[in-house]
Amino acid sequence: SLNVQLIFLQDVHFLPGDAVLWTQQWGLPVLWSSHNAILLTDQSSSISPLIIPSMSARVLLASISIPNITNTFNVGSIYFPEIGKFDLNS
């Protein structure tokens, strides 16, 4: 009933220097991390990061706000690389 469309990307190889160009290219609200991205498909919605202390860089959590909806809702993406290449310390 919320009619929200989200796009979750993984293995994006994002670097902080990419933020301006990549965000301009998408042209809609987006949240980037080194491994993941959460993209919105509606300009009227907004996205903000949820930060949890000691959270892995492989986890991207976000709060989504939609016009005319009182409550926000939370979403997340966890990046798991190919088996055998997973390092718990990164």
C-alpha positions as CSV (number, residue, x, y, z in Angstrom):
1,S,0.0,0.0,0.0
2,L,3.0,2.3,0.3
3,N,3.9,2.1,-3.4
4,V,7.6,2.5,-2.9
5,Q,10.2,1.3,-5.3
6,L,13.8,0.8,-4.1
7,I,16.8,-0.5,-5.9
8,F,19.5,-2.3,-4.0
9,L,22.9,-2.6,-5.6
10,Q,25.9,-4.7,-4.3
11,D,29.6,-4.8,-5.1
12,V,29.5,-1.2,-6.3
13,H,33.2,-0.4,-5.4
14,F,32.2,3.0,-4.3
15,L,34.8,5.5,-3.1
16,P,33.9,8.8,-1.4
17,G,35.2,10.8,-4.4
18,D,32.5,9.1,-6.5
19,A,29.6,10.6,-4.5
20,V,29.0,13.8,-6.4
21,L,29.2,12.3,-9.9
22,W,27.3,9.1,-9.1
23,T,24.5,10.9,-7.2
24,Q,24.2,13.5,-10.0
25,Q,24.0,10.7,-12.6
26,W,21.2,8.9,-10.7
27,G,19.4,12.2,-10.1
28,L,17.2,10.8,-7.3
29,P,17.7,10.2,-3.6
30,V,20.4,7.6,-3.0
31,L,22.6,6.3,-0.2
32,W,26.1,4.9,-1.0
33,S,28.6,2.8,0.9
34,S,31.8,1.1,-0.2
35,H,30.0,-2.2,-1.0
36,N,26.2,-1.3,-1.3
37,A,23.8,1.3,-2.5
38,I,20.1,1.9,-1.9
39,L,18.5,4.0,-4.6
40,L,15.0,5.5,-4.5
41,T,12.9,6.0,-7.6
42,D,10.8,8.9,-6.4
43,Q,12.1,12.4,-5.9
44,S,9.5,13.2,-3.3
45,S,10.8,10.5,-0.9
46,S,14.0,10.8,1.1
47,I,16.6,8.5,2.5
48,S,19.0,8.8,5.4
49,P,21.6,6.5,6.9
50,L,21.1,4.5,10.1
51,I,24.4,4.3,11.9
52,I,25.0,1.5,14.4
53,P,28.3,1.6,16.3
54,S,30.6,-1.2,15.3
55,M,28.5,-2.0,12.2
56,S,30.5,-3.7,9.4
57,A,31.2,-1.7,6.3
58,R,29.4,-4.5,4.4
59,V,26.0,-3.4,6.1
60,L,24.1,-0.5,4.8
61,L,21.0,0.5,6.7
62,A,18.6,3.4,5.8
63,S,15.5,5.1,7.0
64,I,13.0,6.0,4.2
65,S,10.6,8.9,4.5
66,I,7.6,9.1,2.1
67,P,5.3,12.2,1.8
68,N,1.9,11.9,3.5
69,I,3.1,8.9,5.6
70,T,3.7,9.7,9.2
71,N,6.2,6.9,10.0
72,T,9.5,6.2,8.3
73,F,10.5,2.7,7.6
74,N,13.9,1.1,7.7
75,V,15.6,-1.1,5.1
76,G,19.0,-2.7,4.8
77,S,21.5,-4.4,2.5
78,I,24.2,-6.8,3.6
79,Y,27.0,-7.5,1.1
80,F,28.4,-11.0,1.1
81,P,31.2,-11.5,-1.4
82,E,31.9,-14.8,-3.2
83,I,32.4,-17.7,-0.9
84,G,36.1,-18.1,0.0
85,K,36.8,-14.4,-0.3
86,F,34.9,-13.2,2.8
87,D,37.0,-11.4,5.4
88,L,35.2,-10.7,8.7
89,N,37.6,-7.8,9.4
90,S,36.6,-5.7,6.5
